[in-house]
Amino acid sequence: MNQSGISLAFVLRALRCFNAAAFAALAFFYFASYSLAVLLFDSLIEKMRHPPAQMKSP
């Protein structure tokens, strides 16, 4: 195999690893953002369900 073939194989292997890492990162952030949105929405619903006590004026 000549030098350009070795370089091409190296580049293709590096791109494949990069694509796998990028896909894993995107999947992580997608599910993390979904979970964060659910947690925030649940917190908001809980606050609406149990509003803080009103301060009484003297």
N, C-alpha and C positions, 0 to 999 in steps of 0.2 A: 504494500500500500504506500502510495507516495505521501509527501508532506501535506498536501492540500486535503487528501482523504482523511488523514489523521486529525487535522484541524477541524474538518467538517464534522467528523464523528464526535470530537470533543465539544464543539459548539452545540450539536444536536442533543447530546447528553445533558449539557448544562441547561439548555432551554427546557428539556423535559423535567429536570429537577425544579427549575424555577416555576414552571407552570403548575407542578404539583404543590409547591409551597404557596403560590399565589391562590390556588383553588382552596387550599386548607384555610388560609387567612380569610378569604372572602366568606367561606362557609361559617367560620367562627364568628366573624363580625355580623353576619346576617342573623344567626341564631342569638347572638348576644344582644343585638338591637331589638329583636323580637321579645326576648325575655325582659329586657329593660322596659320596653313599652308596656308589657303586661304588668310588671311590678308597679310602674308609675300609675297606670290606670286603676289597679287594685287599691293602691294607696289613696288615690283621689276618691274612689267610691267609698272607701272606709271613712274618709274625712266627711263626706257628704252624709253618710249614715249616722255618724256620731259627731255632730258639730261641737266645737269648744263651748264651754259654759259662758254665758254672757256675764259681763261684769255689771254689778248693780251699782247705780249711783247712790251716794249717801243721802 
